[in-house]
Amino acid sequence: DDNFPDLEAAGAPFTNCFLSCCDFTGSLFTDTVFENCDFANTYFDGAGFTRCTFKNCKLTGASFMEAALEHVAMEDCTLAYGAFNRCRWWAFQARRCDMPEMELHYVLLDDDRFIGTSFFRTPLLGLDFTTCQLEGVALSDTMAEIYGTKMNLYQAAALARRLGVIVAE
């Protein structure tokens, strides 16, 4: 429950930190590593992350509204129930993470879970979901969001069923 607004950290390691329910609004993190940290329900609104790495971090319920994440990698992290309105993700990599709804650009995904994720009006063109778990994702009625998306056979069949297509085995 502490406040650290406008904090600037460059090249700093955050390891085994418990910073739940804290406020890092407007902070800047550059070349920073976050490992085994708990940032549940923490505010990163308007924060900037450049060339940062998150490993095994809990970001459940964290708020990244209007934050900018550029060249950020996450592995074994949970971002469920977070707020990411107007958050910018650029050149982002995720591996084995629980993901929220987001706008994605130049993203590499590997073994990530998108369960109940809202992709409503989020263009997914060029993304490869073949190694990811997709369940109960929210899309618009036209499903235009998935145009140009790479999926495995089972993912494509599940989405085809939502369109009323009968998939024969």
N, CA, C and O atoms as a DFTB+ gen file, in Angstrom:
676 C
 N C O
     1  1       0.817      -1.211       0.000
     2  2       0.000       0.000       0.000
     3  2       0.851       1.261       0.000
     4  3       0.399       2.297       0.488
     5  1       2.058       1.207      -0.527
     6  2       2.907       2.400      -0.600
     7  2       2.798       3.045      -1.970
     8  3       2.384       2.412      -2.941
     9  1       3.178       4.317      -2.033
    10  2       3.142       5.063      -3.282
    11  2       4.553       5.390      -3.749
    12  3       5.384       5.872      -2.980
    13  1       4.808       5.115      -5.041
    14  2       6.095       5.411      -5.666
    15  2       5.857       6.102      -7.003
    16  3       6.401       5.664      -8.017
    17  1       5.052       7.183      -7.037
    18  2       4.755       7.806      -8.324
    19  2       6.006       8.411      -8.948
    20  3       6.890       8.918      -8.257
    21  1       6.051       8.344     -10.265
    22  2       7.145       8.942     -11.043
    23  2       8.522       8.393     -10.687
    24  3       9.528       9.079     -10.872
    25  1       8.577       7.170     -10.182
    26  2       9.850       6.507      -9.900
    27  2      10.563       6.242     -11.227
    28  3       9.913       5.899     -12.215
    29  1      11.879       6.394     -11.263
    30  2      12.662       6.059     -12.450
    31  2      13.685       5.011     -12.059
    32  3      14.494       5.223     -11.156
    33  1      13.644       3.867     -12.751
    34  2      14.579       2.782     -12.481
    35  2      15.197       2.339     -13.801
    36  3      14.479       2.021     -14.749
    37  1      16.519       2.317     -13.864
    38  2      17.229       1.881     -15.068
    39  2      18.255       0.822     -14.668
    40  3      19.120       1.060     -13.825
    41  1      18.139      -0.353     -15.293
    42  2      19.085      -1.428     -15.009
    43  2      18.940      -1.994     -13.613
    44  3      19.871      -2.617     -13.103
    45  1      17.817      -1.797     -12.995
    46  2      17.617      -2.240     -11.612
    47  2      16.963      -3.615     -11.559
    48  3      15.998      -3.862     -12.282
    49  1      17.470      -4.515     -10.717
    50  2      16.796      -5.807     -10.546
    51  2      15.771      -5.723      -9.399
    52  3      16.079      -5.238      -8.310
    53  1      14.574      -6.193      -9.665
    54  2      13.551      -6.348      -8.632
    55  2      13.369      -7.841      -8.454
    56  3      12.793      -8.491      -9.327
    57  1      13.838      -8.405      -7.361
    58  2      13.786      -9.843      -7.142
    59  2      13.094     -10.147      -5.825
    60  3      13.404      -9.550      -4.794
    61  1      12.133     -11.100      -5.871
    62  2      11.379     -11.529      -4.689
    63  2      10.748     -10.358      -3.943
    64  3      10.765     -10.319      -2.712
    65  1      10.194      -9.408      -4.686
    66  2       9.568      -8.223      -4.082
    67  2       8.074      -8.451      -3.896
    68  3       7.409      -9.026      -4.757
    69  1       7.564      -7.996      -2.772
    70  2       6.124      -8.001      -2.523
    71  2       5.682      -6.549      -2.485
    72  3       5.843      -5.857      -1.479
    73  1       5.118      -6.099      -3.606
    74  2       4.699      -4.708      -3.740
    75  2       3.233      -4.661      -4.159
    76  3       2.861      -3.933      -5.080
    77  1       2.419      -5.436      -3.480
    78  2       1.004      -5.527      -3.773
    79  2       0.292      -4.250      -3.334
    80  3       0.625      -3.657      -2.308
    81  1      -0.693      -3.840      -4.129
    82  2      -1.527      -2.662      -3.834
    83  2      -0.712      -1.378      -3.724
    84  3      -1.062      -0.490      -2.946
    85  1       0.355      -1.271      -4.483
    86  2       1.178      -0.062      -4.474
    87  2       0.833       0.797      -5.689
    88  3       0.085       0.373      -6.570
    89  1       1.383       2.004      -5.724
    90  2       1.104       2.927      -6.811
    91  2       2.420       3.382      -7.456
    92  3       3.224       4.080      -6.838
    93  1       2.617       2.966      -8.722
    94  2       3.782       3.352      -9.510
    95  2       3.349       4.219     -10.697
    96  3       3.983       4.190     -11.752
    97  1       2.275       4.983     -10.524
    98  2       1.749       5.807     -11.607
    99  2       2.831       6.735     -12.162
   100  3       3.527       7.424     -11.417
   101  1       2.949       6.733     -13.498
   102  2       3.891       7.623     -14.169
   103  2       5.351       7.232     -14.041
   104  3       6.225       8.003     -14.436
   105  1       5.638       6.067     -13.504
   106  2       7.027       5.629     -13.328
   107  2       7.636       5.179     -14.654
   108  3       6.916       4.827     -15.589
   109  1       8.963       5.192     -14.725
   110  2       9.683       4.755     -15.916
   111  2      10.673       3.664     -15.536
   112  3      11.478       3.828     -14.619
   113  1      10.600       2.545     -16.255
   114  2      11.490       1.415     -16.022
   115  2      12.208       1.109     -17.330
   116  3      11.566       0.869     -18.352
   117  1      13.539       1.117     -17.300
   118  2      14.343       0.843     -18.487
   119  2      15.370      -0.230     -18.147
   120  3      16.034      -0.153     -17.113
   121  1      15.502      -1.237     -19.020
   122  2      16.470      -2.326     -18.821
   123  2      16.367      -2.908     -17.414
   124  3      17.374      -3.132     -16.743
   125  1      15.143      -3.146     -16.986
   126  2      14.878      -3.617     -15.628
   127  2      14.359      -5.044     -15.659
   128  3      13.579      -5.408     -16.540
   129  1      14.793      -5.859     -14.692
   130  2      14.350      -7.245     -14.573
   131  2      13.500      -7.370     -13.316
   132  3      13.907      -6.970     -12.226
   133  1      12.302      -7.939     -13.495
   134  2      11.396      -8.223     -12.383
   135  2      11.291      -9.740     -12.284
   136  3      10.815     -10.387     -13.217
   137  1      11.727     -10.316     -11.166
   138  2      11.712     -11.768     -11.023
   139  2      11.109     -12.177      -9.686
   140  3      11.503     -11.687      -8.627
   141  1      10.127     -13.104      -9.764
   142  2       9.437     -13.614      -8.571
   143  2       8.839     -12.486      -7.738
   144  3       8.979     -12.467      -6.515
   145  1       8.177     -11.550      -8.403
   146  2       7.590     -10.392      -7.706
   147  2       6.074     -10.498      -7.676
   148  3       5.457     -11.075      -8.571
   149  1       5.490      -9.934      -6.638
   150  2       4.041      -9.870      -6.494
   151  2       3.613      -8.413      -6.597
   152  3       3.843      -7.616      -5.687
   153  1       2.983      -8.078      -7.727
   154  2       2.469      -6.734      -7.966
   155  2       0.943      -6.759      -8.066
   156  3       0.360      -5.934      -8.769
   157  1       0.300      -7.680      -7.383
   158  2      -1.156      -7.801      -7.458
   159  2      -1.813      -6.489      -7.043
   160  3      -1.438      -5.871      -6.046
   161  1      -2.800      -6.082      -7.830
   162  2      -3.592      -4.875      -7.556
   163  2      -2.748      -3.607      -7.446
   164  3      -3.108      -2.681      -6.719
   165  1      -1.646      -3.564      -8.153
   166  2      -0.760      -2.402      -8.142
   167  2      -1.065      -1.520      -9.359
   168  3      -1.468      -2.022     -10.408
   169  1      -0.871      -0.213      -9.213
   170  2      -1.120       0.740     -10.289
   171  2       0.179       1.084     -11.019
   172  3       1.147       1.549     -10.416
   173  1       0.174       0.841     -12.341
   174  2       1.253       1.245     -13.233
   175  2       0.682       2.166     -14.308
   176  3       1.188       2.201     -15.430
   177  1      -0.362       2.906     -13.974
   178  2      -1.029       3.770     -14.945
   179  2      -0.060       4.829     -15.473
   180  3       0.623       5.506     -14.705
   181  1      -0.015       4.956     -16.794
   182  2       0.853       5.946     -17.413
   183  2       2.336       5.642     -17.267
   184  3       3.171       6.496     -17.565
   185  1       2.675       4.442     -16.815
   186  2       4.085       4.064     -16.638
   187  2       4.690       3.648     -17.979
   188  3       3.972       3.291     -18.913
   189  1       5.999       3.699     -18.058
   190  2       6.711       3.271     -19.248
   191  2       7.680       2.154     -18.922
   192  3       8.427       2.233     -17.947
   193  1       7.667       1.112     -19.740
   194  2       8.573      -0.027     -19.581
   195  2       9.300      -0.210     -20.907
   196  3       8.661      -0.455     -21.931
   197  1      10.627      -0.095     -20.904
   198  2      11.420      -0.271     -22.114
   199  2      12.508      -1.305     -21.852
   200  3      13.292      -1.175     -20.911
   201  1      12.545      -2.332     -22.698
   202  2      13.528      -3.422     -22.584
   203  2      13.522      -4.029     -21.178
   204  3      14.569      -4.172     -20.546
   205  1      12.340      -4.378     -20.706
   206  2      12.181      -4.974     -19.371
   207  2      11.788      -6.439     -19.498
   208  3      11.231      -6.862     -20.510
   209  1      12.089      -7.202     -18.455
   210  2      11.758      -8.618     -18.400
   211  2      11.013      -8.908     -17.107
   212  3      11.410      -8.460     -16.032
   213  1       9.930      -9.662     -17.227
   214  2       9.164     -10.129     -16.072
   215  2       9.220     -11.647     -16.076
   216  3       8.837     -12.275     -17.062
   217  1       9.696     -12.251     -14.981
   218  2       9.755     -13.704     -14.872
   219  2       9.047     -14.131     -13.589
   220  3       9.370     -13.670     -12.494
   221  1       8.073     -15.023     -13.757
   222  2       7.341     -15.584     -12.626
   223  2       6.780     -14.475     -11.715
   224  3       6.967     -14.506     -10.499
   225  1       6.105     -13.518     -12.314
   226  2       5.537     -12.396     -11.549
   227  2       4.024     -12.487     -11.502
   228  3       3.381     -12.927     -12.454
   229  1       3.475     -12.069     -10.392
   230  2       2.030     -12.011     -10.204
   231  2       1.588     -10.568     -10.417
   232  3       1.934      -9.676      -9.642
   233  1       0.816     -10.356     -11.482
   234  2       0.304      -9.027     -11.819
   235  2      -1.223      -9.045     -11.853
   236  3      -1.848      -8.246     -12.550
   237  1      -1.810      -9.959     -11.100
   238  2      -3.258     -10.110     -11.060
   239  2      -3.918      -8.830     -10.572
   240  3      -3.588      -8.318      -9.502
   241  1      -4.845      -8.322     -11.359
   242  2      -5.577      -7.128     -10.966
   243  2      -4.783      -5.841     -11.075
   244  3      -5.262      -4.789     -10.650
   245  1      -3.582      -5.898     -11.633
   246  2      -2.763      -4.695     -11.774
   247  2      -3.352      -3.793     -12.856
   248  3      -3.992      -4.269     -13.794
   249  1      -3.132      -2.506     -12.717
   250  2      -3.649      -1.533     -13.671
   251  2      -2.499      -0.924     -14.466
   252  3      -1.570      -0.343     -13.905
   253  1      -2.586      -1.073     -15.792
   254  2      -1.597      -0.522     -16.716
   255  2      -2.279       0.451     -17.678
   256  3      -1.894       0.539     -18.844
   257  1      -3.275       1.172     -17.206
   258  2      -4.008       2.064     -18.090
   259  2      -3.088       3.153     -18.634
   260  3      -2.383       3.833     -17.888
   261  1      -3.117       3.297     -19.963
   262  2      -2.300       4.272     -20.681
   263  2      -0.798       4.078     -20.475
   264  3      -0.022       5.019     -20.643
   265  1      -0.389       2.867     -20.114
   266  2       1.036       2.553     -19.968
   267  2       1.608       2.183     -21.341
   268  3       0.864       1.860     -22.267
   269  1       2.923       2.234     -21.456
   270  2       3.610       1.858     -22.695
   271  2       4.629       0.776     -22.375
   272  3       5.519       0.981     -21.550
   273  1       4.500      -0.383     -23.027
   274  2       5.436      -1.486     -22.845
   275  2       6.103      -1.750     -24.189
   276  3       5.455      -2.224     -25.122
   277  1       7.386      -1.447     -24.290
   278  2       8.117      -1.608     -25.538
   279  2       9.315      -2.531     -25.321
   280  3      10.125      -2.323     -24.418
   281  1       9.407      -3.554     -26.168
   282  2      10.483      -4.552     -26.059
   283  2      10.480      -5.178     -24.670
   284  3      11.510      -5.245     -23.999
   285  1       9.304      -5.633     -24.253
   286  2       9.118      -6.259     -22.945
   287  2       8.866      -7.749     -23.153
   288  3       8.147      -8.143     -24.071
   289  1       9.467      -8.577     -22.290
   290  2       9.263     -10.018     -22.330
   291  2       8.705     -10.475     -20.989
   292  3       9.147     -10.027     -19.931
   293  1       7.727     -11.376     -21.051
   294  2       7.146     -11.944     -19.836
   295  2       7.156     -13.452     -19.947
   296  3       6.855     -14.012     -21.000
   297  1       7.508     -14.107     -18.845
   298  2       7.526     -15.563     -18.808
   299  2       6.944     -16.028     -17.488
   300  3       7.332     -15.549     -16.422
   301  1       5.996     -16.982     -17.567
   302  2       5.352     -17.556     -16.376
   303  2       4.732     -16.483     -15.483
   304  3       4.881     -16.524     -14.261
   305  1       4.041     -15.529     -16.092
   306  2       3.399     -14.445     -15.344
   307  2       1.887     -14.547     -15.477
   308  3       1.379     -15.129     -16.435
   309  1       1.175     -13.983     -14.520
   310  2      -0.273     -13.898     -14.624
   311  2      -0.688     -12.435     -14.627
   312  3      -0.306     -11.657     -13.753
   313  1      -1.482     -12.082     -15.637
   314  2      -1.970     -10.713     -15.783
   315  2      -3.498     -10.677     -15.745
   316  3      -4.112      -9.685     -16.137
   317  1      -4.096     -11.745     -15.280
   318  2      -5.555     -11.846     -15.266
   319  2      -6.180     -10.723     -14.440
   320  3      -5.604     -10.245     -13.462
   321  1      -7.371     -10.322     -14.865
   322  2      -8.178      -9.305     -14.178
   323  2      -7.512      -7.933     -14.143
   324  3      -7.913      -7.074     -13.359
   325  1      -6.515      -7.719     -14.971
   326  2      -5.843      -6.426     -15.012
   327  2      -6.601      -5.429     -15.869
   328  3      -7.479      -5.803     -16.647
   329  1      -6.255      -4.157     -15.721
   330  2      -6.842      -3.084     -16.524
   331  2      -5.779      -2.588     -17.498
   332  3      -4.719      -2.124     -17.078
   333  1      -6.057      -2.683     -18.788
   334  2      -5.082      -2.339     -19.820
   335  2      -5.670      -1.372     -20.846
   336  3      -5.266      -1.379     -22.008
   337  1      -6.621      -0.541     -20.420
   338  2      -7.228       0.413     -21.327
   339  2      -6.165       1.360     -21.878
   340  3      -5.372       1.931     -21.130
   341  1      -6.167       1.511     -23.195
   342  2      -5.247       2.398     -23.904
   343  2      -3.777       2.099     -23.595
   344  3      -2.921       2.977     -23.703
   345  1      -3.500       0.875     -23.217
   346  2      -2.126       0.431     -22.969
   347  2      -1.506       0.068     -24.315
   348  3      -2.161      -0.540     -25.162
   349  1      -0.259       0.438     -24.507
   350  2       0.439       0.177     -25.773
   351  2       1.471      -0.928     -25.565
   352  3       2.403      -0.774     -24.776
   353  1       1.302      -2.036     -26.272
   354  2       2.232      -3.163     -26.225
   355  2       2.964      -3.183     -27.563
   356  3       2.333      -3.374     -28.602
   357  1       4.250      -2.995     -27.559
   358  2       5.007      -2.961     -28.803
   359  2       6.221      -3.877     -28.681
   360  3       6.988      -3.762     -27.725
   361  1       6.402      -4.782     -29.637
   362  2       7.510      -5.744     -29.616
   363  2       7.522      -6.493     -28.292
   364  3       8.506      -6.470     -27.553
   365  1       6.407      -7.156     -28.010
   366  2       6.172      -7.846     -26.740
   367  2       6.301      -9.347     -26.943
   368  3       5.844      -9.876     -27.956
   369  1       6.920     -10.042     -25.988
   370  2       7.019     -11.495     -26.021
   371  2       6.410     -12.052     -24.745
   372  3       6.650     -11.535     -23.654
   373  1       5.616     -13.116     -24.892
   374  2       5.015     -13.756     -23.729
   375  2       5.188     -15.260     -23.848
   376  3       5.024     -15.832     -24.926
   377  1       5.516     -15.890     -22.740
   378  2       5.673     -17.347     -22.713
   379  2       5.056     -17.885     -21.434
   380  3       5.431     -17.479     -20.334
   381  1       4.104     -18.802     -21.584
   382  2       3.405     -19.436     -20.462
   383  2       2.814     -18.388     -19.509
   384  3       3.048     -18.438     -18.302
   385  1       2.057     -17.457     -20.053
   386  2       1.434     -16.412     -19.243
   387  2      -0.080     -16.502     -19.353
   388  3      -0.606     -16.954     -20.370
   389  1      -0.781     -16.073     -18.312
   390  2      -2.225     -15.882     -18.364
   391  2      -2.441     -14.452     -18.801
   392  3      -2.022     -13.516     -18.119
   393  1      -3.098     -14.278     -19.946
   394  2      -3.149     -12.973     -20.587
   395  2      -4.512     -12.314     -20.483
   396  3      -5.539     -12.992     -20.459
   397  1      -4.517     -10.997     -20.420
   398  2      -5.753     -10.217     -20.403
   399  2      -6.128      -9.796     -21.826
   400  3      -5.516     -10.243     -22.796
   401  1      -7.141      -8.931     -21.938
   402  2      -7.421      -8.351     -23.246
   403  2      -6.386      -7.255     -23.508
   404  3      -5.940      -6.584     -22.577
   405  1      -6.014      -7.080     -24.745
   406  2      -4.960      -6.117     -25.050
   407  2      -4.946      -5.788     -26.532
   408  3      -5.556      -6.494     -27.335
   409  1      -4.258      -4.726     -26.893
   410  2      -3.992      -4.403     -28.283
   411  2      -2.555      -4.822     -28.555
   412  3      -1.647      -4.424     -27.826
   413  1      -2.338      -5.619     -29.592
   414  2      -1.058      -6.271     -29.795
   415  2      -0.383      -5.847     -31.095
   416  3      -1.020      -5.818     -32.148
   417  1       0.907      -5.518     -31.023
   418  2       1.712      -5.184     -32.198
   419  2       3.074      -5.862     -32.069
   420  3       3.726      -5.739     -31.033
   421  1       3.508      -6.570     -33.099
   422  2       4.814      -7.248     -33.107
   423  2       4.995      -8.104     -31.859
   424  3       5.913      -7.890     -31.068
   425  1       4.111      -9.065     -31.701
   426  2       4.055      -9.885     -30.497
   427  2       4.408     -11.323     -30.840
   428  3       3.956     -11.856     -31.853
   429  1       5.224     -11.953     -29.987
   430  2       5.526     -13.374     -30.107
   431  2       4.890     -14.085     -28.921
   432  3       5.117     -13.715     -27.769
   433  1       4.091     -15.110     -29.212
   434  2       3.382     -15.853     -28.172
   435  2       3.863     -17.289     -28.165
   436  3       4.126     -17.866     -29.219
   437  1       3.979     -17.874     -26.966
   438  2       4.409     -19.262     -26.862
   439  2       3.806     -19.887     -25.612
   440  3       4.166     -19.519     -24.494
   441  1       2.897     -20.822     -25.799
   442  2       2.294     -21.570     -24.696
   443  2       1.587     -20.647     -23.695
   444  3       1.669     -20.855     -22.484
   445  1       0.895     -19.628     -24.211
   446  2       0.165     -18.701     -23.358
   447  2      -1.303     -19.100     -23.304
   448  3      -1.797     -19.812     -24.178
   449  1      -1.992     -18.636     -22.269
   450  2      -3.395     -18.983     -22.051
   451  2      -4.268     -17.743     -22.220
   452  3      -4.111     -16.744     -21.518
   453  1      -5.183     -17.838     -23.167
   454  2      -6.164     -16.787     -23.396
   455  2      -7.531     -17.400     -23.091
   456  3      -8.224     -17.869     -23.994
   457  1      -7.905     -17.393     -21.837
   458  2      -9.150     -18.004     -21.393
   459  2     -10.107     -16.889     -20.982
   460  3      -9.861     -16.163     -20.019
   461  1     -11.204     -16.768     -21.732
   462  2     -12.165     -15.707     -21.463
   463  2     -11.644     -14.331     -21.826
   464  3     -12.198     -13.323     -21.388
   465  1     -10.594     -14.274     -22.614
   466  2      -9.991     -12.999     -23.014
   467  2     -10.883     -12.296     -24.034
   468  3     -11.422     -12.934     -24.938
   469  1     -11.034     -10.998     -23.888
   470  2     -11.804     -10.220     -24.846
   471  2     -10.873      -9.649     -25.907
   472  3      -9.997      -8.833     -25.617
   473  1     -11.080     -10.094     -27.138
   474  2     -10.365      -9.544     -28.283
   475  2     -11.303      -8.654     -29.094
   476  3     -11.031      -8.372     -30.261
   477  1     -12.391      -8.215     -28.495
   478  2     -13.398      -7.418     -29.181
   479  2     -12.746      -6.195     -29.822
   480  3     -12.174      -5.344     -29.142
   481  1     -12.849      -6.132     -31.158
   482  2     -12.282      -5.038     -31.963
   483  2     -10.768      -4.895     -31.799
   484  3     -10.224      -3.802     -31.952
   485  1     -10.091      -6.002     -31.488
   486  2      -8.630      -6.018     -31.400
   487  2      -8.091      -6.778     -32.606
   488  3      -8.235      -7.999     -32.660
   489  1      -7.482      -6.109     -33.567
   490  2      -6.964      -6.823     -34.740
   491  2      -5.815      -7.757     -34.345
   492  3      -4.863      -7.353     -33.677
   493  1      -5.934      -9.004     -34.774
   494  2      -4.937     -10.024     -34.435
   495  2      -4.137     -10.449     -35.663
   496  3      -3.493     -11.498     -35.652
   497  1      -4.173      -9.654     -36.699
   498  2      -3.499      -9.939     -37.951
   499  2      -2.019     -10.270     -37.724
   500  3      -1.283      -9.501     -37.106
   501  1      -1.605     -11.428     -38.239
   502  2      -0.200     -11.812     -38.176
   503  2       0.227     -12.518     -36.899
   504  3       1.380     -12.934     -36.788
   505  1      -0.674     -12.663     -35.930
   506  2      -0.288     -13.340     -34.692
   507  2      -0.396     -14.851     -34.844
   508  3      -1.272     -15.348     -35.552
   509  1       0.490     -15.576     -34.183
   510  2       0.536     -17.030     -34.235
   511  2       0.080     -17.578     -32.876
   512  3       0.804     -17.482     -31.885
   513  1      -1.112     -18.148     -32.845
   514  2      -1.683     -18.714     -31.620
   515  2      -1.543     -20.236     -31.565
   516  3      -2.128     -20.863     -30.682
   517  1      -0.796     -20.844     -32.470
   518  2      -0.785     -22.298     -32.592
   519  2      -0.322     -23.023     -31.332
   520  3      -0.744     -24.157     -31.105
   521  1       0.522     -22.420     -30.511
   522  2       0.986     -23.081     -29.293
   523  2       0.224     -22.611     -28.057
   524  3       0.547     -23.006     -26.937
   525  1      -0.781     -21.774     -28.260
   526  2      -1.506     -21.168     -27.138
   527  2      -2.839     -21.862     -26.887
   528  3      -3.351     -22.594     -27.734
   529  1      -3.379     -21.615     -25.716
   530  2      -4.694     -22.129     -25.354
   531  2      -5.710     -20.999     -25.520
   532  3      -5.586     -19.947     -24.894
   533  1      -6.716     -21.225     -26.368
   534  2      -7.789     -20.252     -26.597
   535  2      -9.100     -20.873     -26.151
   536  3      -9.542     -21.867     -26.729
   537  1      -9.728     -20.302     -25.134
   538  2     -11.012     -20.813     -24.672
   539  2     -11.930     -19.661     -24.318
   540  3     -11.566     -18.769     -23.552
   541  1     -13.110     -19.691     -24.879
   542  2     -14.122     -18.709     -24.540
   543  2     -13.716     -17.275     -24.824
   544  3     -14.108     -16.367     -24.091
   545  1     -12.934     -17.053     -25.880
   546  2     -12.507     -15.695     -26.203
   547  2     -13.688     -14.908     -26.757
   548  3     -14.546     -15.461     -27.445
   549  1     -13.722     -13.617     -26.454
   550  2     -14.794     -12.751     -26.930
   551  2     -14.360     -12.058     -28.215
   552  3     -13.299     -11.437     -28.281
   553  1     -15.210     -12.181     -29.240
   554  2     -14.969     -11.562     -30.532
   555  2     -16.243     -10.831     -30.955
   556  3     -17.315     -11.077     -30.402
   557  1     -16.127      -9.953     -31.916
   558  2     -17.315      -9.289     -32.449
   559  2     -18.148     -10.299     -33.229
   560  3     -17.686     -11.407     -33.500
   561  1     -19.354      -9.931     -33.584
   562  2     -20.232     -10.819     -34.339
   563  2     -19.628     -11.232     -35.677
   564  3     -19.853     -12.349     -36.143
   565  1     -18.870     -10.346     -36.288
   566  2     -18.275     -10.656     -37.593
   567  2     -16.987     -11.467     -37.472
   568  3     -16.522     -12.039     -38.458
   569  1     -16.423     -11.520     -36.306
   570  2     -15.149     -12.197     -36.048
   571  2     -14.023     -11.634     -36.902
   572  3     -13.062     -12.343     -37.201
   573  1     -14.127     -10.388     -37.293
   574  2     -13.106      -9.750     -38.122
   575  2     -11.756      -9.696     -37.415
   576  3     -10.719      -9.578     -38.068
   577  1     -11.759      -9.781     -36.108
   578  2     -10.512      -9.709     -35.336
   579  2      -9.533     -10.817     -35.712
   580  3      -8.320     -10.623     -35.631
   581  1     -10.050     -11.985     -36.124
   582  2      -9.163     -13.128     -36.368
   583  2      -8.648     -13.201     -37.805
   584  3      -7.943     -14.145     -38.161
   585  1      -8.993     -12.214     -38.631
   586  2      -8.497     -12.200     -40.010
   587  2      -6.963     -12.202     -40.007
   588  3      -6.335     -11.364     -39.360
   589  1      -6.371     -13.152     -40.738
   590  2      -4.918     -13.218     -40.876
   591  2      -4.205     -13.793     -39.670
   592  3      -2.988     -13.655     -39.546
   593  1      -4.945     -14.436     -38.779
   594  2      -4.366     -15.038     -37.570
   595  2      -4.011     -16.497     -37.849
   596  3      -4.762     -17.208     -38.517
   597  1      -2.883     -16.932     -37.344
   598  2      -2.466     -18.322     -37.519
   599  2      -2.923     -19.129     -36.306
   600  3      -2.623     -18.785     -35.163
   601  1      -3.659     -20.218     -36.582
   602  2      -4.179     -21.092     -35.525
   603  2      -3.940     -22.540     -35.909
   604  3      -3.704     -22.867     -37.072
   605  1      -4.007     -23.397     -34.905
   606  2      -3.925     -24.817     -35.221
   607  2      -5.312     -25.317     -35.629
   608  3      -6.294     -24.582     -35.527
   609  1      -5.388     -26.543     -36.083
   610  2      -6.629     -27.113     -36.603
   611  2      -7.751     -27.073     -35.571
   612  3      -8.883     -26.730     -35.913
   613  1      -7.467     -27.412     -34.329
   614  2      -8.498     -27.466     -33.290
   615  2      -9.021     -26.078     -32.942
   616  3     -10.218     -25.907     -32.712
   617  1      -8.146     -25.100     -32.901
   618  2      -8.578     -23.730     -32.627
   619  2      -9.479     -23.219     -33.749
   620  3     -10.519     -22.611     -33.498
   621  1      -9.067     -23.474     -34.984
   622  2      -9.858     -23.029     -36.132
   623  2     -11.225     -23.721     -36.154
   624  3     -12.238     -23.094     -36.463
   625  1     -11.247     -25.005     -35.829
   626  2     -12.515     -25.744     -35.806
   627  2     -13.449     -25.194     -34.732
   628  3     -14.652     -25.075     -34.963
   629  1     -12.914     -24.862     -33.572
   630  2     -13.739     -24.308     -32.493
   631  2     -14.355     -22.971     -32.910
   632  3     -15.516     -22.700     -32.603
   633  1     -13.591     -22.147     -33.601
   634  2     -14.125     -20.868     -34.073
   635  2     -15.114     -21.071     -35.220
   636  3     -16.099     -20.340     -35.327
   637  1     -14.861     -22.048     -36.067
   638  2     -15.785     -22.337     -37.159
   639  2     -17.140     -22.769     -36.608
   640  3     -18.174     -22.390     -37.159
   641  1     -17.155     -23.547     -35.540
   642  2     -18.413     -23.963     -34.905
   643  2     -19.203     -22.755     -34.428
   644  3     -20.432     -22.753     -34.500
   645  1     -18.506     -21.718     -33.937
   646  2     -19.200     -20.515     -33.492
   647  2     -19.863     -19.783     -34.636
   648  3     -20.794     -19.006     -34.424
   649  1     -19.388     -20.024     -35.855
   650  2     -19.992     -19.433     -37.041
   651  2     -21.137     -20.286     -37.583
   652  3     -21.788     -19.913     -38.558
   653  1     -21.379     -21.437     -36.942
   654  2     -22.439     -22.331     -37.384
   655  2     -21.978     -23.388     -38.358
   656  3     -22.795     -24.133     -38.898
   657  1     -20.679     -23.464     -38.591
   658  2     -20.130     -24.471     -39.498
   659  2     -20.097     -25.801     -38.774
   660  3     -19.692     -25.879     -37.614
   661  1     -20.527     -26.847     -39.467
   662  2     -20.475     -28.196     -38.907
   663  2     -19.167     -28.814     -39.347
   664  3     -18.947     -29.027     -40.539
   665  1     -18.296     -29.104     -38.392
   666  2     -16.981     -29.659     -38.696
   667  2     -17.045     -31.171     -38.577
   668  3     -17.322     -31.701     -37.501
   669  1     -16.793     -31.860     -39.665
   670  2     -16.827     -33.335     -39.671
   671  2     -15.445     -33.863     -39.345
   672  3     -14.431     -33.312     -39.773
   673  1     -15.426     -34.943     -38.579
   674  2     -14.132     -35.536     -38.215
   675  2     -13.882     -36.785     -39.025
   676  3     -12.846     -37.429     -38.863
